[in-house]
Amino acid sequence: WKKVIDLAQPGFTLLADCRNMITHPTSVKEMHEAVANRLAESNISYVAEVSPTDRIAVLQVTGVMKQIGKGSIKVADITLGENILDQLTHVEN
């Protein structure tokens, strides 16, 4: 994930598919926080999140998305997320 984030060019977007995510233990939470910190410093413009169904995982993902500090949206499915991210990047250009 580090290399992918480093390769991101200005205007890149990220779609996070969290649908199958369950409440994560501390070790996974620490990894998610590390990724969030890296994303906060990256060229990623927007993040779309397909929310998990696990209620605790929803809270955990919300915290990570806030930590990233980029424009982020919650979407019901992958297709919708891709479409919205495409529209957002076209508006910027």
N, C-alpha and C positions, 0 to 999 in steps of 0.2 A: 504494500500500500504506500510505502514511503516513496518509492520510485514513481509510481503513478501520480501521486500528488505533486512531486517535483517536476514532472513533465507537463503539468497543466498550464495551458497558455491563458492569457487574459480572455475573459468571456466564456471559459469552460463552465459547464454545469455538472452537478452531481445528482443522481437519482439513487436514494438509499431505500432498498427494499427490505423493510423490517417486519413484514407480515408474519414470518415464522419465528420471530425473536421471542424468547421467554425471559423472565426475570434473570438478569445476569449476576453472577457472583462478583466479588470484589476484584478478582484478577482480570476478568473481562471488562469490568467497569474502568479499570485503570488503563487498559488498552484503548477503549473507546475515548477516554479523555485525552490520551496521547494523540490519537488520530484527529480529534477535534482541535487540539492545539495546533497541529500541523496544518489542518484545513484553514484555520483562522489566519494563518500566515501565507496561504497560497493564493494563486490567481483565480480560484474558483469564484464565480460570480453569484450563483444561486444554487440552493440545495432544495430538492423536493424529497419529501419523506412519505413513503407508503407505510402508514402506522401499523404497529403490531396489534394483536388482539388482546394480549396479556396486559392487564391494567397497570401493573407495576412496571412492566417494560415500556409502556407508553410514557410514564413519568420519567423513566431513565432516559429514553430517547429525547424527550422534550428538553431535559437538562443538557444533554450533549449538543442539541441543535442551538440552544441559547449560547452555549460556550463557543460555538463556531463563530457566531456573530455575523454571519452573512445573511443575505436575503433568503429566507426559507419558507416553504409552504408545506402543508400537510395535504395529501391527496388520497383518494380512495383506491386507485389502482395505478399500475405502471404506465399504461397507455396515456391516461390523463396527465400524469406527471411529466412524461416526455413531451406531450403536446404543450403544456403550460411552459415548461422550460424553453422549448423552441420559440414560443411566442415572446417570452421575456428577452431572449437573446436577439431576436429580430427587432424588437423595440429599441434596444441599445444601439444597434448598428445603423 
